[in-house]
Amino acid sequence: MGTDHELLGDRYRLLSAVRRGREMVMWHAHDLRLRRNVAIKELRPSHEEDEPDLQTARRRALREARSAARLSHPGVVTVHDLLEANGRLWIVTELLEGLTLEETVRHLGQLPAHWAAWVGFQLLSGVRHAHETGVVHGAIEPANVLLTEDRVVLTDFGMAAIDGAGSTTLPIVRTAAYLAPERVTGAAPTVAADLWSFGATLYCAVEGRPPYGETRSLADLVRALGSEPAPSHRAGPLRPVLEGLLRPDPDDRLTAKEAVSLLIGVLRRLGISAAPPGRRPEVPPARAFTR
């Protein structure tokens, strides 16, 4: 694992670890060449001495860097560099200060519907840009959505499919509760599957949990998928959006365009400007708690 002040590729100085996951560590670092602070994701295979795991991590890092690097949108993290140094893999991205949606929900319990609507509108703008560029994310979930002061940013493109070339490999177990039903049964990542995952993420924002609860394994989720998701009790005006996105049949789901239209309608009724990503809304979402 990386250490404080370690130098990567004679260019990036690690400063401090800011987030740790099962297979990664996110670092605050400094780019000595361009004299700017950056974020660096250190990818760690489950078993460092297992060659197949190392090869899997290398393929995932390359896929993540390539898919995110072809995107240019305020709602998608910007990738600067990919390198292999000191026997490990590192992805260099823009430095963003904030909490993930998962962390935010954990702290607050759930988001008010009007704040969740703004977050959903911003997030879906980034998702649509990825789809229009030929990239299917494949693992949209609250842990991969970063909330900054004025941006909602989609991160972690490690499971992304580019122009239909993605694998049917499922993301790690923590993502299972946010996988579309067809993905759980082995289908490849698609735009429709991403939209179900987006809907499940938005559902978690307002309910504080995923649609089928905190499933512990894919087997638990397969059993749960035999029934309808629990109705949302806190969604209010967002209910039609959630119900339209969480339909089991991909062909029956809302399209991204339809979902955006509904979200804009919700925001306007609530008096919140549907400002494009990267611009401050006329009523900042942080004021949601005082409305």
C-alpha positions as CSV (number, residue, x, y, z in Angstrom):
1,M,0.0,0.0,0.0
2,G,1.1,3.6,-0.6
3,T,2.7,5.6,2.1
4,D,2.6,9.3,3.0
5,H,5.1,11.4,0.9
6,E,5.8,8.5,-1.5
7,L,6.8,9.7,-5.0
8,L,5.2,8.1,-8.0
9,G,6.7,8.2,-11.4
10,D,9.1,11.1,-10.4
11,R,6.0,13.3,-10.5
12,Y,3.2,12.7,-8.0
13,R,3.9,13.1,-4.3
14,L,1.4,11.3,-2.0
15,L,0.2,13.6,0.8
16,S,-2.5,11.8,2.8
17,A,-5.0,9.0,2.4
18,V,-8.6,10.4,2.3
19,R,-10.7,7.3,1.7
20,R,-10.1,3.6,1.9
21,G,-12.1,0.8,0.3
22,R,-11.8,-3.0,0.0
23,E,-9.8,-2.8,-3.2
24,M,-8.6,0.8,-3.3
25,V,-7.2,3.8,-1.4
26,M,-7.9,7.4,-2.5
27,W,-5.0,9.8,-1.9
28,H,-4.6,13.5,-1.8
29,A,-1.4,14.2,-3.8
30,H,0.6,16.9,-5.5
31,D,1.6,17.0,-9.1
32,L,5.2,18.3,-9.0
33,R,5.4,18.9,-12.8
34,L,2.2,21.1,-13.1
35,R,2.3,22.3,-9.5
36,R,-1.3,21.4,-8.7
37,N,-3.0,19.2,-6.2
38,V,-4.7,16.0,-7.5
39,A,-6.5,12.9,-6.3
40,I,-4.9,9.5,-6.9
41,K,-6.7,6.2,-6.7
42,E,-4.4,3.3,-5.7
43,L,-5.9,0.0,-6.9
44,R,-5.2,-3.0,-4.7
45,P,-6.1,-6.5,-5.9
46,S,-7.7,-8.8,-3.3
47,H,-4.7,-11.0,-3.2
48,E,-1.5,-9.1,-4.1
49,E,0.5,-12.2,-4.9
50,D,-2.2,-13.8,-7.1
51,E,-1.2,-13.1,-10.7
52,P,-4.8,-13.4,-12.1
53,D,-6.0,-10.8,-9.6
54,L,-3.2,-8.5,-10.7
55,Q,-4.1,-8.9,-14.3
56,T,-7.8,-8.2,-13.5
57,A,-6.8,-5.1,-11.6
58,R,-4.7,-3.9,-14.5
59,R,-7.5,-4.4,-17.0
60,R,-10.0,-2.6,-14.7
61,A,-7.6,0.3,-14.3
62,L,-7.1,0.7,-18.0
63,R,-10.8,0.4,-18.7
64,E,-11.6,3.0,-16.0
65,A,-9.0,5.5,-17.3
66,R,-9.9,5.1,-20.9
67,S,-13.7,5.3,-20.4
68,A,-13.5,8.3,-18.1
69,A,-10.8,10.1,-20.1
70,R,-13.0,10.2,-23.2
71,L,-15.7,12.1,-21.2
72,S,-15.7,15.9,-20.6
73,H,-18.5,17.0,-18.4
74,P,-18.9,18.7,-15.0
75,G,-20.9,15.7,-13.8
76,V,-18.1,13.2,-14.6
77,V,-14.7,13.0,-12.8
78,T,-11.8,14.2,-15.0
79,V,-9.0,11.7,-15.4
80,H,-5.4,13.1,-15.8
81,D,-3.1,10.1,-15.9
82,L,-2.7,6.4,-15.4
83,L,0.5,4.8,-14.3
84,E,2.0,1.7,-12.9
85,A,4.6,2.5,-10.2
86,N,6.2,0.8,-7.3
87,G,4.5,-2.5,-8.2
88,R,1.0,-1.0,-8.1
89,L,-1.6,0.7,-10.3
90,W,-2.6,4.4,-9.9
91,I,-5.3,6.6,-11.5
92,V,-4.7,10.3,-11.3
93,T,-7.9,12.5,-11.4
94,E,-9.0,16.0,-10.5
95,L,-9.1,16.8,-6.8
96,L,-12.7,17.2,-5.5
97,E,-13.6,18.1,-2.0
98,G,-16.8,16.6,-0.7
99,L,-18.7,13.5,0.5
100,T,-20.1,10.7,-1.5
101,L,-23.9,10.3,-1.6
102,E,-23.5,7.2,0.5
103,E,-21.7,9.1,3.2
104,T,-24.2,11.9,3.1
105,V,-27.1,9.6,3.5
106,R,-25.4,7.7,6.3
107,H,-24.9,11.0,8.2
108,L,-28.4,12.5,7.5
109,G,-30.6,9.4,7.2
110,Q,-32.1,10.6,3.9
111,L,-32.2,13.7,1.7
112,P,-35.3,15.9,1.5
113,A,-37.1,15.3,-1.8
114,H,-36.3,18.7,-3.3
115,W,-32.6,18.3,-2.6
116,A,-32.6,14.7,-4.0
117,A,-34.4,16.1,-7.1
118,W,-31.5,18.5,-7.7
119,V,-28.9,15.9,-7.1
120,G,-30.7,13.5,-9.4
121,F,-30.9,16.1,-12.2
122,Q,-27.2,16.9,-12.0
123,L,-26.2,13.2,-11.8
124,L,-28.4,12.2,-14.7
125,S,-26.8,15.0,-16.8
126,G,-23.4,13.3,-16.4
127,V,-24.9,9.8,-17.0
128,R,-26.5,11.0,-20.3
129,H,-23.3,12.5,-21.4
130,A,-21.5,9.2,-20.8
131,H,-24.2,7.3,-22.8
132,E,-24.1,9.8,-25.7
133,T,-20.3,9.3,-25.8
134,G,-20.7,5.6,-26.0
135,V,-19.9,4.8,-22.3
136,V,-22.1,2.7,-20.1
137,H,-21.0,3.1,-16.5
138,G,-22.2,-0.3,-15.2
139,A,-21.9,0.4,-11.5
140,I,-23.9,3.5,-10.6
141,E,-24.5,3.6,-6.8
142,P,-24.3,6.1,-4.0
143,A,-20.7,5.3,-3.2
144,N,-19.7,6.4,-6.7
145,V,-21.5,9.7,-6.6
146,L,-19.5,12.6,-5.1
147,L,-21.2,15.7,-3.8
148,T,-19.1,18.9,-3.8
149,E,-20.1,22.4,-3.0
150,D,-21.8,22.9,-6.3
151,R,-21.3,19.7,-8.4
152,V,-22.6,16.2,-8.4
153,V,-19.9,14.0,-9.9
154,L,-20.0,10.4,-11.1
155,T,-16.8,8.5,-10.4
156,D,-15.4,4.9,-10.6
157,F,-15.7,3.8,-14.2
158,G,-14.0,0.5,-13.5
159,M,-16.9,-1.6,-14.8
160,A,-17.7,0.7,-17.8
161,A,-18.6,-0.7,-21.2
162,I,-17.4,1.2,-24.2
163,D,-19.6,1.0,-27.3
164,G,-21.0,-2.3,-26.2
165,A,-17.6,-3.9,-25.6
166,G,-18.1,-4.4,-21.8
167,S,-17.9,-7.7,-19.9
168,T,-20.9,-9.3,-18.2
169,T,-18.7,-9.5,-15.0
170,L,-20.6,-8.2,-12.0
171,P,-19.3,-5.5,-9.8
172,I,-18.2,-6.3,-6.3
173,V,-20.9,-7.3,-3.8
174,R,-21.4,-3.9,-2.3
175,T,-22.9,-2.9,-5.6
176,A,-25.4,-5.7,-5.8
177,A,-28.3,-3.8,-4.4
178,Y,-28.0,-1.2,-7.1
179,L,-27.8,-3.6,-10.1
180,A,-30.7,-3.8,-12.5
181,P,-32.6,-7.1,-12.4
182,E,-31.3,-8.2,-15.8
183,R,-27.7,-7.5,-14.7
184,V,-28.1,-9.8,-11.7
185,T,-29.2,-12.6,-14.0
186,G,-26.2,-12.2,-16.2
187,A,-27.0,-9.6,-18.9
188,A,-24.3,-7.2,-20.1
189,P,-24.3,-3.5,-19.0
190,T,-26.7,-1.4,-21.0
191,V,-28.1,2.1,-21.0
192,A,-31.4,0.8,-19.6
193,A,-29.5,-1.0,-16.8
194,D,-27.6,2.2,-15.9
195,L,-30.9,4.0,-15.7
196,W,-32.3,1.4,-13.2
197,S,-29.1,1.8,-11.1
198,F,-29.6,5.6,-11.3
199,G,-33.2,5.2,-10.1
200,A,-32.1,2.9,-7.3
201,T,-29.4,5.5,-6.3
202,L,-32.1,8.2,-6.3
203,Y,-34.4,6.0,-4.2
204,C,-31.6,5.5,-1.6
205,A,-31.2,9.3,-1.5
206,V,-34.8,9.9,-0.3
207,E,-35.4,6.6,1.6
208,G,-32.0,6.0,3.1
209,R,-31.7,2.5,1.7
210,P,-31.8,0.7,-1.7
211,P,-35.1,-0.4,-3.2
212,Y,-34.8,-4.0,-2.0
213,G,-33.1,-3.2,1.3
214,E,-29.5,-3.9,2.3
215,T,-29.0,-7.2,0.5
216,R,-25.9,-9.1,1.6
217,S,-25.3,-11.1,-1.5
218,L,-26.4,-11.6,-5.1
219,A,-28.3,-14.7,-4.0
220,D,-30.3,-12.5,-1.6
221,L,-31.0,-10.0,-4.3
222,V,-32.1,-12.7,-6.8
223,R,-34.7,-13.8,-4.3
224,A,-35.9,-10.3,-3.6
225,L,-36.3,-9.5,-7.3
226,G,-39.3,-11.8,-7.4
227,S,-41.3,-9.0,-5.9
228,E,-41.8,-5.3,-6.5
229,P,-39.5,-2.8,-4.7
230,A,-40.8,-1.4,-1.5
231,P,-42.9,1.7,-2.2
232,S,-41.1,5.0,-1.5
233,H,-42.7,6.8,1.5
234,R,-40.6,10.0,1.3
235,A,-40.3,10.6,-2.4
236,G,-43.2,12.9,-2.8
237,P,-43.0,14.5,-6.2
238,L,-40.2,12.2,-7.2
239,R,-42.4,9.1,-7.0
240,P,-43.2,8.9,-10.7
241,V,-39.5,9.2,-11.5
242,L,-38.6,6.3,-9.2
243,E,-41.5,4.1,-10.3
244,G,-40.7,4.7,-14.0
245,L,-37.0,3.9,-13.6
246,L,-37.3,0.9,-11.4
247,R,-39.5,-1.2,-13.7
248,P,-38.2,-4.8,-14.1
249,D,-38.5,-4.9,-17.9
250,P,-35.8,-2.7,-19.5
251,D,-38.2,-1.9,-22.4
252,D,-40.8,-0.4,-20.0
253,R,-38.4,1.9,-18.1
254,L,-38.3,5.7,-18.5
255,T,-35.7,6.9,-21.0
256,A,-33.1,9.4,-19.8
257,K,-34.8,12.1,-21.7
258,E,-38.2,11.3,-20.0
259,A,-36.6,11.2,-16.6
260,V,-34.8,14.5,-17.1
261,S,-38.1,16.1,-18.2
262,L,-39.8,14.8,-15.0
263,L,-37.0,16.0,-12.8
264,I,-37.0,19.5,-14.4
265,G,-40.8,19.6,-13.7
266,V,-40.2,18.7,-10.1
267,L,-37.5,21.3,-9.6
268,R,-39.6,24.1,-11.2
269,R,-42.6,23.2,-9.0
270,L,-40.3,23.4,-6.0
271,G,-38.9,26.8,-7.0
272,I,-35.4,25.4,-7.7
273,S,-33.7,26.3,-11.0
274,A,-32.7,23.4,-13.2
275,A,-29.3,25.0,-13.8
276,P,-26.9,23.0,-16.0
277,P,-24.1,21.1,-14.2
278,G,-21.3,23.3,-13.1
279,R,-23.4,26.3,-12.5
280,R,-24.9,27.2,-9.2
281,P,-28.7,26.9,-9.0
282,E,-30.7,30.0,-8.1
283,V,-31.7,28.3,-4.9
284,P,-28.7,26.3,-3.7
285,P,-29.6,22.7,-2.6
286,A,-27.9,23.3,0.8
287,R,-30.8,25.5,1.7
288,A,-33.1,22.5,1.5
289,F,-33.1,22.2,5.3
290,T,-34.4,25.7,5.8
291,R,-37.2,25.5,3.2
